[in-house]
Amino acid sequence: MIHTRLCDLLNIRHPILQGGMAWVATAELSAAVSEAGGLGILGGGNAPPDYVRDQIRQLRRLTDKPFGVNIPLFSEYADAVIDVCIEERVPVVTTGAGNPGPAIKRLKEAGIIVIPVVASVALARRLEKAGADAIIAEGMESGGHIGDVATLPLVPQVVSAVDIPVIAAGGIADGRGLAAALALGAVGVQMGTRFICAEECTVHPEYKRRIIEAGDRSTMVSGAALGHPVRSLRNPLSRKFVELEQKGASEAEIIAFGTGALRRAAREGDWENGTFMAGQSAGLVNDIKPARQIIEDIIAEAEQVLRYCVNLIRDSQDS
Ligand code: TUI
């Protein structure tokens, strides 16, 4: 067992959160993660509020354990999804891709634990002041919408800057990553890509196969020219996207090109025309297994690594 402040804050057994991936983190996956003692987080994505409400209710039929909902703040439905989370008394809300500032008060007044995802020290500081319960510091190794600082330097800087618990995300998919995150001062980890290859994840099998095939250099970043960098598997669509950016295509053209691409990857497994969002940790993911097994293997490996590290220590008088 590895027990941290995060386990007490969220009432979970293992300090592992499952990233709330749009189109990927559905009720089946998130319920399985929560049942296994982590925190399952539904991916709100760009989905309309009624869909999110339905997912919350479906998840509750599968587990009575704590869970979360992720709200990307650029979604046109973000405010309406916040209302749904309040009405449904969701235990935890995570936010991404923006500053949740004013929404924090509303969520907290409803008794919801609020954990924003940040990619910078400045926003972490601001959100601690605004009342966030914890912070997820997400490095640019992550899949999906990303910032520009890597996990290894970002996490300890956020840990030093705030007093609330910090969760590390980006590039973590095994027990070595969890042990490293704890060494940086984090109280736990959030993993997305690893959980795409959970048995309970309902994405198209091609998505899982492509992640398992991926190596260390299999992802790339597109959309940076538009100010919305997104990391995904290197495929015909992501290459084409960057070509369009380099040619100076208009924002409208590029957005039209990308619309629906995440759904085409997750639901249809369309390698030519889909955006297979994934982090650099794709190279660490080599199998499909139940969410429970993923979590238990990571905890066991992290314990082994941490014991190994403790045994490296010698008193200075020993030779
Ligand atoms: O939110 C994410 N990752 C996401 S959201 C998403 S949905 C999507 N669908 C289609 C196209 C594009 C995206 C896919 N991946 N991660 C959390 C995250 N948040 N990473 C970085 C940030 C972030 C960046 C800037 C958070 C705050 C921020 O602040 C800006 C400000 O206003 O200060």
Boltz pocket constraint, residues with backbone or C-beta under 6 A from the ligand:
constraints:
  - pocket:
      binder: B
      contacts: [[A, 22], [A, 45], [A, 46], [A, 72], [A, 95], [A, 96], [A, 97], [A, 98], [A, 99], [A, 117], [A, 118], [A, 119], [A, 123], [A, 138], [A, 143], [A, 144], [A, 145], [A, 146], [A, 147], [A, 230], [A, 262], [A, 277]]
      max_distance: 6.0
